[in-house]
Amino acid sequence: MSISDILTKSEVECIKKIYRGLIEDKRKVSSTTLAQSLGIKPPSVIDTLNKLVKKGLVIRKPWSYVKLTSKGLALAKEAIYHHRVLEQFYIDILRLEPDIACREADKIDYLIDCKIVSSLYTLLGRPMRCFHGNPIYTGYCGEKYEK
């Protein structure tokens, strides 16, 4: 199963940004900060957030901060796991420059099946951190989610 079975690319990018903001950067995330970090207009972010709310992944109240539900948190960790493993594969095996590896991983990280990502992770020697020093979360790939 791939994340694209559940979410669109814009939804994946949104939950990754929310996760990175809340958990990794330890800051509150609003629709305005999301729009700025994603480089899109606030109405587009609000539309995406509303879709994520309907899917049970995000809690959002107007004029307030955004939070991930437990289901949203698990999917965000899975999406980041996919991204960081792909990025590390591009750097270590394909010898791509880190900025190119990150950009290319962003293009397909949500499309690739968990079994493939897990195999790449094993091939890489199960690294604990990506090139940037961020943790590569394990145990989040292939969980079953209701659509």
C-alpha positions as CSV (number, residue, x, y, z in Angstrom):
1,M,0.0,0.0,0.0
2,S,1.2,3.5,-0.8
3,I,0.3,6.7,0.9
4,S,-1.2,7.9,-2.5
5,D,-4.0,5.3,-1.9
6,I,-5.2,7.6,0.9
7,L,-3.9,11.1,0.2
8,T,-3.2,13.5,-2.6
9,K,0.3,15.0,-3.0
10,S,-0.9,18.3,-1.6
11,E,-2.4,16.6,1.4
12,V,0.8,14.7,2.0
13,E,2.9,17.8,1.8
14,C,0.6,19.5,4.2
15,I,0.7,16.8,6.9
16,K,4.5,16.6,6.6
17,K,4.8,20.3,7.2
18,I,2.4,20.2,10.2
19,Y,4.4,17.3,11.7
20,R,7.7,19.0,11.2
21,G,6.4,22.2,12.7
22,L,4.7,20.7,15.7
23,I,7.0,17.8,16.5
24,E,10.4,18.5,15.1
25,D,10.4,22.3,15.4
26,K,8.2,22.4,18.5
27,R,6.1,25.3,17.3
28,K,2.4,26.0,16.7
29,V,1.2,25.7,13.2
30,S,-1.5,27.9,11.6
31,S,-3.0,27.9,8.2
32,T,-1.0,31.1,7.5
33,T,2.4,29.6,8.4
34,L,1.5,26.5,6.4
35,A,0.7,28.6,3.4
36,Q,4.0,30.4,3.7
37,S,6.0,27.3,4.1
38,L,4.3,25.5,1.2
39,G,4.5,28.6,-1.0
40,I,0.7,28.6,-1.7
41,K,-2.2,30.9,-1.0
42,P,-4.1,30.6,2.3
43,P,-7.4,29.7,0.7
44,S,-5.7,26.7,-1.0
45,V,-4.2,25.6,2.4
46,I,-7.6,26.0,4.1
47,D,-9.2,23.8,1.3
48,T,-6.6,21.1,1.9
49,L,-6.9,21.3,5.7
50,N,-10.7,20.9,5.4
51,K,-10.2,17.7,3.3
52,L,-7.7,16.4,5.9
53,V,-10.3,17.2,8.7
54,K,-12.9,15.2,6.8
55,K,-10.5,12.3,6.5
56,G,-9.9,12.4,10.3
57,L,-6.3,13.4,10.1
58,V,-6.3,17.0,11.3
59,I,-8.1,19.0,13.9
60,R,-8.6,22.6,12.9
61,K,-10.7,25.4,14.3
62,P,-11.0,28.7,12.4
63,W,-8.6,31.3,13.6
64,S,-6.7,28.8,15.6
65,Y,-3.7,26.4,15.3
66,V,-3.7,23.0,13.5
67,K,-3.1,19.7,15.2
68,L,-2.7,16.1,13.9
69,T,-5.0,13.3,15.1
70,S,-3.3,10.1,16.0
71,K,-4.2,8.8,12.5
72,G,-2.7,11.9,11.0
73,L,0.4,11.6,13.1
74,A,1.0,8.0,12.0
75,L,0.5,9.0,8.3
76,A,2.8,12.0,8.7
77,K,5.5,9.8,10.2
78,E,5.1,7.3,7.4
79,A,5.3,10.0,4.8
80,I,8.5,11.4,6.4
81,Y,9.9,7.9,6.6
82,H,9.4,7.4,2.9
83,H,11.0,10.7,2.1
84,R,14.0,10.3,4.3
85,V,14.7,6.7,3.2
86,L,14.4,7.7,-0.5
87,E,16.6,10.8,0.0
88,Q,19.2,8.7,1.7
89,F,19.1,6.1,-1.0
90,Y,19.6,8.8,-3.6
91,I,22.6,10.2,-1.7
92,D,24.3,6.9,-0.7
93,I,23.6,4.7,-3.6
94,L,22.9,7.0,-6.6
95,R,25.5,9.6,-5.3
96,L,23.1,12.6,-5.9
97,E,23.8,15.9,-4.3
98,P,21.7,16.3,-1.1
99,D,19.5,19.2,-2.5
100,I,18.7,17.2,-5.6
101,A,18.0,14.1,-3.6
102,C,15.6,16.0,-1.4
103,R,13.8,17.5,-4.3
104,E,13.5,14.2,-6.2
105,A,12.3,12.4,-3.1
106,D,9.6,15.0,-2.7
107,K,8.3,14.1,-6.1
108,I,7.6,10.4,-5.4
109,D,7.9,9.7,-1.7
110,Y,4.1,9.3,-1.3
111,L,3.7,7.1,-4.4
112,I,6.0,4.3,-3.4
113,D,4.7,1.1,-1.7
114,C,5.9,0.6,1.9
115,K,7.4,-2.8,1.0
116,I,9.8,-1.1,-1.4
117,V,10.7,1.7,1.1
118,S,11.3,-0.9,3.8
119,S,13.6,-2.9,1.4
120,L,15.5,0.3,0.6
121,Y,15.8,1.0,4.3
122,T,17.3,-2.5,4.9
123,L,19.6,-2.1,1.8
124,L,20.9,1.2,3.4
125,G,21.8,-0.6,6.6
126,R,18.8,0.7,8.6
127,P,20.2,4.2,9.2
128,M,18.9,6.0,12.3
129,R,19.2,9.5,10.7
130,C,19.0,11.0,7.3
131,F,21.7,13.1,5.7
132,H,20.3,16.3,7.4
133,G,20.6,14.6,10.8
134,N,16.9,14.2,11.2
135,P,15.6,10.8,12.6
136,I,14.3,8.2,10.3
137,Y,11.2,6.9,12.0
138,T,10.7,3.2,11.8
139,G,7.6,1.1,12.6
140,Y,5.2,3.4,10.6
141,C,5.4,1.8,7.2
142,G,2.5,-0.4,6.0
143,E,0.1,0.3,8.8
144,K,-3.5,-0.2,7.8
145,Y,-5.6,3.0,7.6
146,E,-9.3,3.4,6.8
147,K,-10.0,5.5,3.8
